[in-house]
Amino acid sequence: MALTHSAEVRNQQASSQFDDDPVVNQHPVERLAYTIAEVQKTIGCSRSHLYRAMKKGHLRFARDGSKVMISRQAIVDYIERGDGSCVTPTQR
């Protein structure tokens, strides 16, 4: 459903009214879930590594149609269990 021009203007005005509000800016909303691309950049794993981890059940995820979302807690759990090792340790 497309917004009319006046609805878009109202949405922009409503969102911009809080831009300078110190209370709103001090308490940013923490995201609950991230896309594959965001997780890839954050933990340094390749896209294929993440999909393999999901397929094996090592990394929990949710799907909304074709969009895959990974919760913050699932990322933390994955890393803490040691499943998040994307880089082979170098031998010394």
N, C-alpha and C positions, 0 to 999 in steps of 0.2 A: 504494500500500500504506500503510495507516494504522498509526501506531505505537500500541502499547498504552500505557496510562498508566504502567506501570513502565518501559517503554523511554524514554518522554519524560522521566521523572524522571532516569534514568541519563544521558541526553544533556545535560540541564541541569546535572547535577552535574559531568560531565566537562568541559563548556565553562567552568563557573564556577571550576573549580580553578586555571585559569591566569590569571584576571582580575587578580590581584595579583602575578603573576610578572614581575619587572623585565626579565628576559631576553626573554620573549615580547613585552612591551610596547615594548621598545626596537627590535625588529626586525619591524615590521608587514609583512605580505605585500602586495606591490604587485599590484594587479589587472592582469590581462592584457587584459581586454576589457570594453566598456561597452555599455549599451543606447542606443538612439536618444535617449531622453529625457535620459540622463546626458550624452551628447555635445552635445545641443542646449543644455543649461544651461551646459556647460563652455566651449564656443567661441562661443556666442551666435548660432548659425544656426537658422533655422526647421526644423521637421520636414520640410516639403516640400522645402526646399533640400537637406537631407541625402539624402533619397530620390532626388532628381534627380541629385545627385553620384554616388550609388551606381549608378544606372541608366546613367550616362554612363561609368562605370569610373574616375572620379576618386577615389573613396573605396572602398577595399577593405573587405569585410565577410564575415561568415559567418552562415549561417542554420541554426538548430536548430528544425526544424518551422516555426512561425510567428514564433519569436523571432529577432530580428536582433541580432547582436553585432558590435561594431567594436573591433579591437585597438588598444591604446595606440599601437603603432608606426604603424598606418594613419592614426590621427588626426594624429600628429606629421608624417608624410610629407605628408599632405593640406595641413596648414597651411604647412609649409616650401616646398612647390611653389607656394604662392600660390593654390591651388584653394579654400582655405578662406575666401575673401573673401565674407562674407555681407552686408556693408554696402557700399553704393556710396559711394566716396570723395566728399566734398563738393568742389565746385570753388571755388577762391578767386579 
